[in-house]
Structure formats: C-alpha cells, structure tokens
C-alpha cells in the first residue's frame, strides 16, 4: 500500500524536521491549533450573521444525547 501525501502534509513534514526539541514541537502545535480554531470561530460567526445558527439551535446541540446506547446481553 502506497501512502500519498498532499502538499500541505509534505510542507508540514519539512517544517517538523526543524523542530529539534519538545519546545519547538509545542510551539508548532499551538500555532496550528490557533489557525484551525480561528477558522472554526470565523465559520460560526458567519453562520450566526446569516441566521443559519441561533440560540435555539445552540440549546438543541447542548441538550442532545449523543452517547451510543449499550444493549444488555
């Protein structure tokens, strides 16, 4: 089985080659986390502004039961 990496993955691998210690790795991890968190925040802001998301939907998600029920055998 051949692993095919996309350009983003290849670039990240090159960047990680410069992370020689745990501090550098943590800095990269935090930077990437911040980028994706900002994307989520911007996406949610757009949903609120367009009216596709509101307090009612927020409450529905907060109260939704997502656990898989277990069957007694």
Backbone as a chain_set.jsonl record, in Angstrom:
{"seq": "XXXXXXXXXXXXXXXXXXXXXXXXXXXXXXXXXXXXXXXXXXXXXXXXXXXXXXXXXXXXXXXXXXXXXXXXX", "coords": {"N": [[0.849, -1.187, 0.0], [0.624, 2.149, -0.901], [1.488, 5.256, 0.494], [0.138, 8.36, 0.004], [0.903, 11.679, 0.15], [-0.49, 14.907, 0.605], [0.196, 18.284, -0.64], [0.189, 20.041, 1.609], [0.641, 18.323, 3.79], [3.2, 17.389, 3.109], [4.658, 19.778, 3.278], [4.368, 20.357, 6.009], [5.763, 18.191, 7.115], [8.37, 18.843, 6.289], [8.685, 21.202, 7.75], [8.555, 20.199, 10.362], [10.957, 18.887, 10.509], [12.742, 20.736, 11.374], [12.141, 21.105, 13.996], [13.683, 20.457, 16.721], [13.452, 19.965, 19.395], [11.275, 19.451, 22.27], [10.048, 21.852, 22.966], [9.989, 23.353, 20.589], [8.327, 21.723, 19.052], [5.967, 21.945, 20.54], [5.42, 24.666, 20.185], [4.853, 24.744, 17.427], [2.622, 23.059, 17.392], [0.789, 24.567, 18.919], [0.56, 26.839, 17.29], [-0.611, 25.764, 14.94], [-3.002, 24.778, 16.03], [-4.186, 27.182, 16.822], [-4.653, 28.373, 14.305], [-6.592, 26.655, 13.143], [-8.601, 26.817, 15.065], [-9.333, 29.484, 14.803], [-10.426, 29.416, 12.249], [-12.716, 27.872, 12.705], [-14.043, 29.555, 14.491], [-14.491, 31.811, 12.824], [-16.153, 30.62, 10.923], [-18.387, 29.931, 12.502], [-19.172, 32.491, 13.29], [-19.989, 33.486, 10.797], [-22.193, 31.806, 10.306], [-23.925, 32.616, 12.38], [-24.302, 35.313, 11.679], [-25.59, 35.04, 9.223], [-27.949, 33.948, 9.975], [-28.332, 31.264, 9.965], [-27.638, 29.904, 12.201], [-28.616, 29.956, 15.584], [-29.659, 30.887, 18.941], [-31.539, 28.958, 19.661], [-30.835, 26.662, 18.151], [-28.337, 26.31, 19.252], [-28.954, 25.622, 21.921], [-30.323, 23.225, 21.417], [-28.261, 21.581, 20.484], [-26.647, 21.536, 22.757], [-28.254, 20.107, 24.495], [-28.555, 17.672, 23.317], [-28.464, 14.148, 23.226], [-25.791, 12.207, 22.724], [-24.5, 9.829, 23.159], [-23.79, 6.417, 22.473], [-26.208, 3.989, 22.809], [-25.976, 1.213, 24.986], [-26.478, -2.26, 24.647], [-27.988, -4.591, 26.751], [-26.701, -7.711, 27.239]], "CA": [[0.0, 0.0, 0.0], [1.42, 3.365, -1.031], [0.952, 6.425, 1.174], [0.247, 9.572, -0.806], [0.737, 12.866, 0.975], [-0.838, 16.111, -0.149], [1.219, 19.323, -0.481], [0.2, 20.557, 2.973], [1.297, 17.332, 4.622], [4.626, 17.403, 2.777], [5.229, 21.007, 3.832], [4.45, 20.201, 7.468], [6.87, 17.283, 7.404], [9.606, 19.613, 6.15], [8.765, 22.112, 8.902], [8.83, 19.423, 11.566], [12.357, 18.467, 10.536], [13.488, 21.779, 12.086], [11.757, 21.058, 15.419], [14.655, 19.532, 17.318], [13.168, 19.724, 20.814], [9.849, 19.432, 22.607], [9.539, 23.227, 22.981], [9.683, 23.706, 19.201], [7.146, 20.959, 18.663], [4.81, 22.541, 21.208], [5.137, 25.946, 19.521], [4.205, 24.424, 16.156], [1.295, 22.521, 17.707], [-0.06, 25.685, 19.349], [0.3, 27.689, 16.126], [-1.587, 25.075, 14.083], [-4.269, 24.755, 16.747], [-4.747, 28.533, 16.742], [-5.139, 28.595, 12.94], [-7.842, 25.927, 12.922], [-9.612, 27.374, 15.976], [-9.792, 30.738, 14.203], [-11.316, 29.046, 11.131], [-13.998, 27.452, 13.285], [-14.678, 30.769, 15.018], [-14.978, 32.598, 11.686], [-17.275, 29.89, 10.346], [-19.556, 30.091, 13.377], [-19.61, 33.889, 13.167], [-20.725, 33.605, 9.533], [-23.492, 31.147, 10.474], [-24.754, 33.49, 13.215], [-24.653, 36.522, 10.921], [-26.516, 34.685, 8.139], [-29.191, 33.458, 10.562], [-28.396, 29.803, 9.89], [-27.415, 29.402, 13.553], [-29.167, 30.862, 16.576], [-29.663, 30.355, 20.308], [-32.366, 27.751, 19.699], [-30.004, 25.556, 17.674], [-27.29, 26.146, 20.263], [-29.545, 24.868, 23.035], [-30.625, 21.873, 20.945], [-26.997, 20.834, 20.467], [-26.206, 21.36, 24.138], [-29.114, 19.143, 25.177], [-28.636, 16.439, 22.531], [-27.839, 12.964, 23.813], [-25.025, 11.647, 21.623], [-23.861, 8.565, 23.511], [-24.321, 5.2, 21.872], [-26.82, 3.147, 23.853], [-25.438, -0.141, 25.095], [-27.506, -3.282, 24.8], [-27.685, -5.609, 27.767], [-26.658, -9.05, 26.616]], "C": [[0.892, 1.247, 0.0], [0.721, 4.521, -0.312], [1.201, 7.646, 0.298], [-0.043, 10.759, 0.098], [0.396, 14.06, 0.095], [0.222, 17.191, 0.113], [1.305, 19.901, 0.936], [0.935, 19.598, 3.903], [2.8, 17.307, 4.369], [5.317, 18.632, 3.367], [5.386, 20.899, 5.356], [5.581, 19.259, 7.862], [8.214, 17.998, 7.291], [9.787, 20.558, 7.333], [9.148, 21.362, 10.166], [10.28, 18.969, 11.64], [13.228, 19.502, 11.262], [13.171, 21.799, 13.575], [12.618, 20.006, 16.11], [14.377, 19.239, 18.789], [11.665, 19.83, 21.075], [9.248, 20.832, 22.632], [9.149, 23.664, 21.566], [8.433, 22.988, 18.718], [5.889, 21.556, 19.269], [4.425, 23.868, 20.559], [4.421, 25.73, 18.188], [2.789, 23.925, 16.398], [0.336, 23.645, 18.082], [-0.416, 26.577, 18.162], [-0.743, 27.057, 15.212], [-2.962, 25.032, 14.735], [-4.956, 26.106, 16.665], [-5.34, 28.81, 15.36], [-6.488, 27.916, 12.739], [-8.953, 26.406, 13.855], [-10.183, 28.665, 15.404], [-10.724, 30.463, 13.025], [-12.695, 28.646, 11.64], [-14.755, 28.677, 13.797], [-15.253, 31.622, 13.891], [-16.184, 31.929, 11.027], [-18.534, 30.031, 11.178], [-20.081, 31.521, 13.334], [-20.434, 34.081, 11.897], [-22.1, 32.959, 9.64], [-24.434, 32.006, 11.313], [-25.229, 34.7, 12.416], [-25.658, 36.226, 9.812], [-27.865, 34.212, 8.675], [-29.34, 31.949, 10.494], [-28.186, 29.154, 11.254], [-27.955, 30.432, 14.531], [-29.151, 30.192, 17.946], [-30.467, 29.066, 20.424], [-31.566, 26.523, 19.244], [-28.874, 25.272, 18.659], [-27.799, 25.294, 21.423], [-29.843, 23.433, 22.636], [-29.362, 21.012, 20.94], [-26.526, 20.548, 21.891], [-26.999, 20.275, 24.858], [-29.229, 17.807, 24.455], [-27.859, 15.319, 23.216], [-27.13, 12.206, 22.704], [-24.371, 10.305, 21.951], [-24.558, 7.398, 22.829], [-24.947, 4.351, 22.968], [-26.209, 1.746, 23.828], [-26.573, -1.123, 25.323], [-27.066, -4.26, 25.866], [-27.763, -6.964, 27.11], [-26.865, -10.097, 27.663]], "O": [[1.806, 1.365, 0.817], [-0.478, 4.739, -0.483], [2.333, 7.924, -0.096], [-1.097, 10.834, 0.729], [0.919, 14.208, -1.01], [1.06, 17.025, 1.0], [2.399, 20.217, 1.405], [1.76, 20.023, 4.712], [3.587, 17.213, 5.311], [6.427, 18.536, 3.891], [6.406, 21.301, 5.914], [6.281, 19.509, 8.842], [9.102, 17.779, 8.115], [10.891, 20.704, 7.859], [9.97, 21.835, 10.951], [10.783, 18.694, 12.729], [14.326, 19.179, 11.713], [13.877, 22.455, 14.341], [12.31, 18.815, 16.08], [15.005, 18.354, 19.369], [10.895, 20.246, 20.21], [8.061, 20.994, 22.349], [8.098, 24.275, 21.371], [7.584, 23.581, 18.054], [4.862, 21.664, 18.599], [3.24, 24.163, 20.402], [3.484, 26.458, 17.862], [1.86, 24.319, 15.693], [-0.803, 23.672, 17.616], [-1.558, 27.021, 18.037], [-1.662, 27.739, 14.757], [-3.975, 25.228, 14.063], [-6.168, 26.178, 16.462], [-6.408, 29.414, 15.254], [-7.422, 28.53, 12.224], [-10.124, 26.4, 13.474], [-11.385, 28.913, 15.509], [-11.698, 31.188, 12.819], [-13.715, 29.037, 11.072], [-15.955, 28.819, 13.565], [-16.382, 32.103, 13.994], [-17.127, 32.608, 10.62], [-19.623, 30.226, 10.638], [-21.292, 31.741, 13.34], [-21.459, 34.762, 11.917], [-23.076, 33.501, 9.122], [-25.617, 32.114, 10.993], [-26.402, 35.068, 12.464], [-26.493, 37.073, 9.494], [-28.823, 34.089, 7.912], [-30.361, 31.407, 10.918], [-28.52, 27.984, 11.443], [-27.779, 31.635, 14.338], [-28.683, 29.062, 18.087], [-30.113, 28.18, 21.202], [-31.62, 25.472, 19.882], [-28.504, 24.117, 18.87], [-27.131, 24.35, 21.847], [-29.639, 22.516, 23.432], [-29.396, 19.849, 21.343], [-26.063, 19.447, 22.191], [-26.466, 19.599, 25.738], [-29.922, 16.906, 24.927], [-26.751, 15.519, 23.714], [-27.781, 11.624, 21.835], [-23.742, 9.707, 21.078], [-25.774, 7.408, 22.638], [-24.285, 4.027, 23.954], [-25.964, 1.181, 22.762], [-27.503, -0.86, 26.085], [-25.918, -4.704, 25.885], [-28.771, -7.318, 26.499], [-26.865, -11.288, 27.353]]}, "num_chains": 1, "name": "protein.A"}
